[in-house]
Amino acid sequence: MDYTKTYKVRSMFTNENGIITLRSLTGLMVDLAFGQAREVEKDLAEMDDKTWLLYSWDIEIIKQIREGFNIEITTIPTHMKRFYAYRNFLVKKDGEIFAKAKATFILFDKEKQRAGIIDSKVLEAYGQSAETYSGRAYKKPDVYEKVKEIAIRRADYDGNHHVNNGVYFDYIKEISGLDEGRISYVKMIYKNQIRSEQKVGLFYKKSEKQVDFKIGSEIDHAYGMVDYV
């Protein structure tokens, strides 16, 4: 079941060069996904005391999305397996695809404080669709070359009492020389939420057209990679 909404790319969503930030782009996609979830799940008692948590992003940037654009974002729930739910996203301007993405969500049982098995009624309510974008496999490197300390701010936390998933994209912007305007692909895998840390390490390894990164403290919180055009 597709779900579509049009957004105006305002200055608050863009960086100093007028290009939409990864944090803003993913924020709009999450807004759309949760808007659909509210519609689909409003009469599903099986979703009481449960919520969706992001596990990973795969995002392909085909063309830069700029301030002033009216963009149409479509989300397509593709399939579910145990406690994982998968979604595709298409970002278009005037019918042309500017970005595409795959997001993986985990169903979280707030009462039991652990992942919950997705009920068959939830599966039926969302239905299934063929994937239009499947993302990429990724294995993080064993060794990173550089590390930078990131201070955690109170403003980084959201209503779930952990650092908002979008903020991680702000953290990786602290990698020396990272240029959002040249990014063609980004992978972000969330492993352990940042809840009480006052600081984390940003570890990274750079080559000419790729950056591998990890955000961690005593444990890994997130990792992934960025590809450049």
RODO-2510 file (C-alpha; in nm, 4 decimals, decimal comma):
residues 229
     n   res          X          Y          Z
     1     m     0,0000     0,0000     0,0000
     2     d     0,1651     0,3218    -0,1187
     3     y     0,1418     0,6452     0,0796
     4     t     0,2445     0,9816    -0,0685
     5     k     0,2834     1,3363     0,0588
     6     t     0,4254     1,6579    -0,0865
     7     y     0,6740     1,8666     0,1135
     8     k     0,8229     2,2109     0,0585
     9     v     1,2013     2,2122     0,1117
    10     r     1,2377     2,5178     0,3338
    11     s     1,5619     2,6762     0,4510
    12     m     1,5358     2,4985     0,7876
    13     f     1,5837     2,1683     0,6011
    14     t     1,8996     2,2685     0,4142
    15     n     2,2681     2,3211     0,4812
    16     e     2,4797     2,6294     0,4168
    17     n     2,4773     2,5518     0,0431
    18     g     2,0994     2,5208     0,0170
    19     i     2,1049     2,1399    -0,0175
    20     i     1,8728     1,9290     0,1956
    21     t     2,0581     1,7660     0,4858
    22     l     2,0521     1,3913     0,5416
    23     r     1,8945     1,4544     0,8810
    24     s     1,6108     1,6519     0,7204
    25     l     1,5609     1,4113     0,4312
    26     t     1,5342     1,1103     0,6612
    27     g     1,3156     1,3130     0,8975
    28     l     1,0645     1,3773     0,6184
    29     m     1,0652     1,0105     0,5215
    30     v     1,0071     0,9049     0,8828
    31     d     0,7279     1,1617     0,9125
    32     l     0,5609     1,0042     0,6101
    33     a     0,6081     0,6461     0,7353
    34     f     0,4641     0,7252     1,0769
    35     g     0,1758     0,9149     0,9180
    36     q     0,0860     0,6013     0,7275
    37     a     0,1327     0,3896     1,0408
    38     r    -0,1202     0,6010     1,2312
    39     e    -0,3778     0,5433     0,9559
    40     v    -0,3154     0,1706     0,9184
    41     e    -0,2842     0,0891     1,2887
    42     k    -0,5571     0,3076     1,4403
    43     d    -0,7952     0,0128     1,4891
    44     l    -0,5334    -0,2552     1,5532
    45     a    -0,5327    -0,3575     1,9189
    46     e    -0,2290    -0,5723     1,8361
    47     m    -0,0244    -0,2508     1,8168
    48     d    -0,1158    -0,1297     2,1665
    49     d     0,2016    -0,0652     2,3699
    50     k     0,4168    -0,1187     2,0609
    51     t     0,6136     0,1173     1,8412
    52     w     0,8480     0,1072     1,5422
    53     l     1,2190     0,1768     1,5893
    54     l     1,4601     0,2417     1,3046
    55     y     1,7261    -0,0217     1,2464
    56     s     1,8896     0,0908     0,9222
    57     w     1,8904     0,3215     0,6216
    58     d     2,0101     0,2724     0,2648
    59     i     1,9789     0,5977     0,0678
    60     e     2,0740     0,6665    -0,2926
    61     i     2,1023     1,0344    -0,3870
    62     i     2,0519     1,0712    -0,7622
    63     k     2,0217     1,4502    -0,7830
    64     q     2,0668     1,7210    -0,5245
    65     i     1,7464     1,8299    -0,3491
    66     r     1,7564     2,2044    -0,2967
    67     e     1,5848     2,4768    -0,0982
    68     g     1,2585     2,5854    -0,2608
    69     f     1,1841     2,2497    -0,4225
    70     n     0,8408     2,0942    -0,3861
    71     i     0,9157     1,7256    -0,3493
    72     e     0,6796     1,4310    -0,3525
    73     i     0,7771     1,1446    -0,1229
    74     t     0,6177     0,8032    -0,1551
    75     t     0,6651     0,5202     0,0931
    76     i     0,5913     0,1583     0,0095
    77     p     0,5813    -0,1031     0,2879
    78     t     0,7291    -0,4040     0,1093
    79     h     0,7374    -0,6957     0,3535
    80     m     0,7762    -0,8012     0,7159
    81     k     0,9655    -1,0841     0,8842
    82     r     0,9433    -1,1718     1,2546
    83     f     1,0039    -0,8310     1,4159
    84     y     1,1475    -0,6536     1,1083
    85     a     0,9477    -0,4346     0,8691
    86     y     1,0910    -0,3064     0,5409
    87     r     0,9964     0,0074     0,3477
    88     n     1,0993     0,1683     0,0206
    89     f     1,0893     0,5429    -0,0402
    90     l     1,0932     0,7431    -0,3621
    91     v     1,1625     1,1171    -0,3628
    92     k     1,0492     1,2952    -0,6792
    93     k     1,0395     1,6462    -0,8195
    94     d     0,8125     1,7051    -1,1194
    95     g     0,7903     1,3292    -1,1683
    96     e     1,1687     1,2749    -1,1764
    97     i     1,3316     1,0581    -0,9109
    98     f     1,5884     1,2514    -0,7062
    99     a     1,6457     0,9924    -0,4312
   100     k     1,5414     0,6435    -0,3303
   101     a     1,5777     0,4618    -0,0019
   102     k     1,5174     0,1483     0,1950
   103     a     1,4488     0,1619     0,5681
   104     t     1,4348    -0,1282     0,8102
   105     f     1,2244    -0,0919     1,1251
   106     i     1,2015    -0,3141     1,4323
   107     l     0,8741    -0,3606     1,6202
   108     f     0,9417    -0,2731     1,9832
   109     d     0,7213    -0,3906     2,2710
   110     k     0,7227    -0,1022     2,5198
   111     e     0,5753    -0,3123     2,8004
   112     k     0,8282    -0,5954     2,7682
   113     q     1,1107    -0,3597     2,6631
   114     r     1,2250    -0,5825     2,3804
   115     a     1,1566    -0,6599     2,0156
   116     g     0,8097    -0,8002     1,9510
   117     i     0,6934    -1,0507     1,6903
   118     i     0,4763    -0,8836     1,4248
   119     d     0,1173    -1,0124     1,4452
   120     s    -0,0478    -1,1607     1,1344
   121     k    -0,3204    -0,8921     1,1488
   122     v    -0,0527    -0,6244     1,1190
   123     l     0,0985    -0,8087     0,8229
   124     e    -0,2430    -0,8227     0,6565
   125     a    -0,3183    -0,4552     0,7244
   126     y     0,0009    -0,3363     0,5523
   127     g     0,0069    -0,5942     0,2751
   128     q     0,3138    -0,6705     0,0651
   129     s     0,4744    -0,5081    -0,2377
   130     a     0,7764    -0,5877    -0,4511
   131     e     1,0929    -0,4011    -0,3544
   132     t     1,1911    -0,1237    -0,5924
   133     y     1,5218    -0,0686    -0,4120
   134     s     1,7003    -0,3283    -0,1995
   135     g     2,0009    -0,1341    -0,0715
   136     r     2,3481    -0,2834    -0,0356
   137     a     2,5144    -0,5437     0,1817
   138     y     2,7814    -0,3987     0,4088
   139     k     3,0485    -0,5211     0,6459
   140     k     3,2189    -0,2675     0,8670
   141     p     3,5999    -0,2581     0,8666
   142     d     3,7982    -0,4040     1,1544
   143     v     4,0158    -0,0931     1,1857
   144     y     3,9379     0,2783     1,1586
   145     e     4,2080     0,5363     1,1008
   146     k     4,0839     0,8398     1,2922
   147     v     3,8666     0,9257     1,5892
   148     k     3,6937     1,2438     1,6988
   149     e     3,5070     1,3049     2,0236
   150     i     3,1416     1,4088     1,9986
   151     a     2,9697     1,5733     2,2962
   152     i     2,6070     1,4645     2,3438
   153     r     2,3664     1,7559     2,3953
   154     r     2,0331     1,7452     2,5754
   155     a     1,8773     1,8733     2,2523
   156     d     1,9880     1,5510     2,0787
   157     y     1,7339     1,3423     2,2716
   158     d     1,3757     1,2773     2,1651
   159     g     1,0555     1,1522     2,3278
   160     n     1,1906     0,7968     2,3403
   161     h     1,4631     0,9188     2,5812
   162     h     1,7495     0,8351     2,3486
   163     v     1,9418     1,0304     2,0871
   164     n     1,7173     1,0862     1,7858
   165     n     1,8133     0,8717     1,4874
   166     g     1,8387     1,1770     1,2631
   167     v     2,1033     1,3327     1,4880
   168     y     2,3502     1,0578     1,3905
   169     f     2,3644     1,2177     1,0451
   170     d     2,4694     1,5431     1,2135
   171     y     2,7445     1,3564     1,3981
   172     i     2,9007     1,2130     1,0815
   173     k     2,9114     1,5632     0,9325
   174     e     3,1964     1,6197     1,1801
   175     i     3,4152     1,3892     0,9706
   176     s     3,6848     1,6090     0,8238
   177     g     3,6103     1,6958     0,4626
   178     l     3,2712     1,5247     0,4454
   179     d     3,0687     1,7025     0,1740
   180     e     2,6914     1,6439     0,1741
   181     g     2,6671     1,7931    -0,1731
   182     r     2,8773     1,5092    -0,3203
   183     i     2,7122     1,2171    -0,1400
   184     s     2,5618     0,9598    -0,3749
   185     y     2,4904     0,6863    -0,1189
   186     v     2,4750     0,6462     0,2575
   187     k     2,4288     0,3425     0,4793
   188     m     2,3429     0,3820     0,8476
   189     i     2,2900     0,0850     1,0800
   190     y     2,1717     0,1526     1,4353
   191     k     2,2948    -0,1063     1,6844
   192     n     2,2549     0,0323     2,0371
   193     q     2,0742     0,3510     2,1331
   194     i     2,2659     0,6379     2,2925
   195     r     2,0841     0,6852     2,6232
   196     s     2,3074     0,8112     2,9015
   197     e     2,6474     0,8810     2,7472
   198     q     2,7864     1,2321     2,7751
   199     k     3,0187     1,1774     2,4796
   200     v     3,0858     0,9229     2,2069
   201     g     3,3681     0,8580     1,9644
   202     l     3,3305     0,9147     1,5916
   203     f     3,5645     0,6662     1,4221
   204     y     3,6248     0,6844     1,0492
   205     k     3,8310     0,5641     0,7569
   206     k     3,8503     0,7661     0,4353
   207     s     3,9376     0,6926     0,0762
   208     e     3,8889     0,9068    -0,2335
   209     k     3,5221     0,8150    -0,2866
   210     q     3,4193     0,6369     0,0336
   211     v     3,4068     0,6999     0,4064
   212     d     3,3465     0,4195     0,6575
   213     f     3,2343     0,5360     0,9999
   214     k     3,1375     0,4116     1,3444
   215     i     2,9803     0,5941     1,6387
   216     g     3,0609     0,4276     1,9673
   217     s     3,1519     0,4422     2,3338
   218     e     3,2112     0,1185     2,5251
   219     i     2,9751    -0,0356     2,2697
   220     d     2,8930     0,0348     1,9064
   221     h     2,5930     0,2638     1,8648
   222     a     2,5858     0,2925     1,4842
   223     y     2,8034     0,2331     1,1817
   224     g     2,7938     0,2592     0,8067
   225     m     2,9444     0,4243     0,5026
   226     v     2,9188     0,7186     0,2657
   227     d     2,9921     0,7066    -0,1074
   228     y     3,0769     1,0151    -0,3124
   229     v     2,9876     1,0886    -0,6732
***
